Each structure stands twice: as C-alpha cells, then as structure tokens.
Amino acid sequence: MIRRDQSHTLQVEALSSDGDGRADLDGVSVAVPGTLPGERVRVNIVAQSRHHPRAYATLLEIEKPSPHRREAACGHHGDCHGCAWMMTDEGAQREAKREMLRREFGLAVAEVVPAPESWGYRWSSKRVVGGRRGALRLGSYRRRSHELASMSHCLVDHPAIAEAARELEQVASELRIEPFDETTGEGQLRYAWIKANGAGEVLLTLITAKDSPQMDALAAALKLPIGVACCVQDQASNALRGTVLRHARGVEAIVVELLGQSVSVGPLGFLQPNPAVATLAYRELLEPATVVDSGLAYDLYAGMGVTTVALREQFAQVRACESFPESAARLDIEAQTAEDFLVTALACDENPAFVVANPPRAGMGPKVCASLSQCGRRGPLALNIMSCNPKSLSADLERLTVDGGFELVSLRAFDTLPQTPHVELVARLRAGA
C-alpha cells in the first residue's frame, strides 16, 4: 500500500499532458514533475488520490538521467510551470507529444510537425499581477496554488512582450499602483494581457478590479505599448475577461499578418499565441478531405475571420459564426453560438459542402456534433476541425464517427507551443460520400 512520505525508486515511462513524468508503482500511476521517459528516479510520495489509482511525488534524485536531458534555459523553470518540458530537447518533446496523444486520448498521428522557432514565438501572453504597492510584480500562478511565480525575461514570449511586461512592472511600481489581493478583495490591478505583432508593436490590456484615474496615468506613462485599454473585472472569479472595456490611449487594435492577411486584433480579441504554427495548421484546416462543391461553406468559431476570408476565395457563399461580440462585430455578423447557428441553418434546409470549425478548449460538444451529423445526412459534407485540446477533440471525433456518420480521413498534430505539452490538431472528416 502506498503511503504519504514514502520514498521509492521508479522508472519513468512517459510524459503526460499536464507536463509531469509518469511512473507505475504497484498499479498506481505516479506523477513526478521534472522527470523524463527512461529515467530512473528516487521520489517521495506527497499525495494519493482517494478515488483513482493516482499518486503525486516530488523528485529527490535522478539516478539515471535521460540522454535527452539538458539544462533548462530559464532560471524560473520549476517555479513557473509554464514550460514544463524545457529540460529536454525539442525532438524528444515532439516524440513525447505523439506518444501522449496515443496513450491518453487514443489519437494516432504519424508525427508532430515542428515549430519554426522554439523560443520567442509567443505573440499573446497573459500575466497575473502580484507583489505590493511600490513593488508590483507580474507572473503566473504556481502550480496548484495562487502564489505568484515570476515570468521576468520569459524566453518563449516574443521579446517585445517581455520588454513591455518589464516596463509595466517598473512604471506601475513607481506610480504605486496597488495590485489586487483576491483574499481581501482590495487593490486595483489584477491582470495584464499583452499582444505583439512580430514587428515590435505591442497592445496592452489592463484588467482591473475597478476603474480609476490611476489607470489613465499608468497608460500615459508607458512608452512601449502603441495602445492601452482598460477592462474592469469586478467579480470574485478568476476570469480574465472583464465586462466594461474602454480605450485609454494610442491605437485601439493591433494589426497582425496571418495566413497572408492583415488582421486587426482588439484588446479582448483572440490572437493565436504562435502565429507561425497557426498558419501551418490553418492551411491544413482549409484543405477539404475530398473534392467538394464550391457553393456553400460554414466557418464555425470564426474568431478573427482569417479562415472566413480564405474560404471566400474558394466558395461562392461563406457563412461565419462567432460568439464573442468583439470578434463578431469585426466580421459584421451577429454574435451567435455554434449551437444556435446550426439550428437556424438546419431549419432553412441549407446544405453546406464544407464546414471548418476551430472551437475553444471545451470542444464542440454533443449538440454541435449532432447538428453536423444531421447536415452530413443531407448530402456529401467535408468537415475539418482544428483543436488545441486533445481530450475534447477525441470526444467530438467519437460522437461524429461512431454514431454520426462521419469517417475520419486524416489527423495531423503541430508543435504549437514548444517547451510545453501543448499541440494543435487538425482532423479532416467526410460524410455522405
């Protein structure tokens, strides 16, 4: 029987989707942060699940290291959990991701397509605000806690984002801006959302517990962002998106080049964190699994409209669907969920030939899958899905292929965030062929 504070020597078998090494101990899966497949390690058991055969351990010693182990490039590694796989080379990371997709989610891919850059690739980054008045700090929550881990000089963020974050720390400290304290509900600045366009330009959104003239003083004093917005999030939750957004100074949106298009992204607009890899995935997303009629296409979860514009070059009619009001307004459409959009489309007896979907991490879900299956029963339909969450994609694929009448034609994975377990997946399906 496994007990807390016991030490064991274990053989690490794989890396998991939460970033930890995994080892087996008498039929119990033990998570060991900071370890790699093939390593023999000495660990200390710190917790065990009451309901599942899982336990958690801390690393005491690496008795036999992996040949792929390297020294982590960032001094915050281990404190900040954002780049959990930084201590192994990128080739080994991609192989671990391929195996993780198969083992945990039943998703078989031949390879994980490499990212063009392993460092400085991230164009959208969110920071938690902490510290104290006069010594404000930006970072991320330490794993399984709300304690702040520093992200200073983050190596995966675009250099312009890292510079803007350092300037915000310094100027907000000089102005004695008070960071929000979630335990007391006191304070002002909660989060910072920083977007870059790869050309050195930065858009900053300050997420605050309340608005005040101090935010205008802060916006005016910052030199690096070309635009600053303020958004109030006064609820007890940790949701980053606020309810009241206002422009503070400079430009109201940043222009990003993506898939050969100039796209305008606002303060709360979604921006792919790694546009270079997103472009590779978008190209796969826009390629139907079979030759389809060029009449009607649907773009579900259209976001910034990059795929909408590309589809309009191929199809006579393209109908886009987006639920976030800011993004929908930029597409000149009414904000609408995919569920409601498809219900209306089915009632109108439309027969799309091609549907692309790029849902959020929660996936499409049973209602959307059921509506798409109904579309597929009306006539030939090619359906391509882009997903950043293997778990929700696996569930959606099961709904579509087991009872929904679709056939999975191909599945590809892309290394969207090197140094982390994250991947981008594109599944291509067909029905009624």
Stockholm file with secondary structure:
# STOCKHOLM 1.0

chainA/1-433         MIRRDQSHTLQVEALSSDGDGRADLDGVSVAVPGTLPGERVRVNIVAQSRHHPRAYATLLEIEKPSPHRREAACGHHGDCHGCAWMMTDEGAQREAKREMLRREFGLAVAEVVPAPESWGYRWSSKRVVGGRRGALRLGSYRRRSHELASMSHCLVDHPAIAEAARELEQVASELRIEPFDETTGEGQLRYAWIKANGAGEVLLTLITAKDSPQMDALAAALKLPIGVACCVQDQASNALRGTVLRHARGVEAIVVELLGQSVSVGPLGFLQPNPAVATLAYRELLEPATVVDSGLAYDLYAGMGVTTVALREQFAQVRACESFPESAARLDIEAQTAEDFLVTALACDENPAFVVANPPRAGMGPKVCASLSQCGRRGPLALNIMSCNPKSLSADLERLTVDGGFELVSLRAFDTLPQTPHVELVARLRAGA
#=GR chainA/1-433 SS CCCTTCEEEEEEEEECTTSCEEEEETTEEEEETTCCTTCEEEEEEEEECSSSSEEEEEEEEEEECCTTBCCCSCTTBTTBCTTTTTTBCHHHHHHHHHHHHHHHHCCCCSCEECCSCSSSCBSEEEEEEEEETTEEEEEEECTTSCCEEECTTCSSBCHHHHHHHHHHHHHHHHTTCCBCBTTTTBCSEEEEEEEECSSSCEEEEEEESSCCHHHHHHHHHCCSCSEEEEEECCSSSCCSCCSEEEEEEECSCEEEEETTEEEEECTTCCCCSCHHHHHHHHHHHTSCSSCCCSSEEEEETCTTSHHHHHHHTTCSEEEEECCSHHHHHHTTSCCCCHHHHHHHHHHTTCCCSEEEECCCTTCSHHHHHHHHHHHHHHSCEEEEEEESCHHHHHHHHHIIIIISCEEEEEEEEECCSTTSSCCEEEEEEEECC
#=GC SS_cons         CCCTTCEEEEEEEEECTTSCEEEEETTEEEEETTCCTTCEEEEEEEEECSSSSEEEEEEEEEEECCTTBCCCSCTTBTTBCTTTTTTBCHHHHHHHHHHHHHHHHCCCCSCEECCSCSSSCBSEEEEEEEEETTEEEEEEECTTSCCEEECTTCSSBCHHHHHHHHHHHHHHHHTTCCBCBTTTTBCSEEEEEEEECSSSCEEEEEEESSCCHHHHHHHHHCCSCSEEEEEECCSSSCCSCCSEEEEEEECSCEEEEETTEEEEECTTCCCCSCHHHHHHHHHHHTSCSSCCCSSEEEEETCTTSHHHHHHHTTCSEEEEECCSHHHHHHTTSCCCCHHHHHHHHHHTTCCCSEEEECCCTTCSHHHHHHHHHHHHHHSCEEEEEEESCHHHHHHHHHIIIIISCEEEEEEEEECCSTTSSCCEEEEEEEECC
//
